[in-house]
Amino acid sequence: MSYEPIPENIHITVKLFAIFQEVFGTDEMQIELESGTSVSEIFDRLVSQHPNLEQWRSHTRYAVNRNFTQPQTILKNGDEVALIPPVSGG
């Protein structure tokens, strides 16, 4: 008999800016995810709560631990993820 390993959960901090901060009413949240979760899955989770955010997907940049990264980057326990939409104004 073979056993499937139980996925390990990781804890990350999500930093929110501009529209994301306005929608969620906070600039930071703590999220628990399954190990192997990608940065883009954070966006998916936020859109599942607020579908109107989908319009920002192609315009949002991502950073992990203050370094810009690609959406497919896999997260590790303790990572800090920033969702950075375009900002206008002066």
Buried (B, 14 or more C-beta within 10 A) or exposed (E): EEEEEEEEEBEBBBBBBBBBBEBBEEEEBEBEBEBEBBBBBBBEEBBEEEEEBEEBEEEBEBBBEEEEBEBEBEBEEEBBBBBBBEEEEE
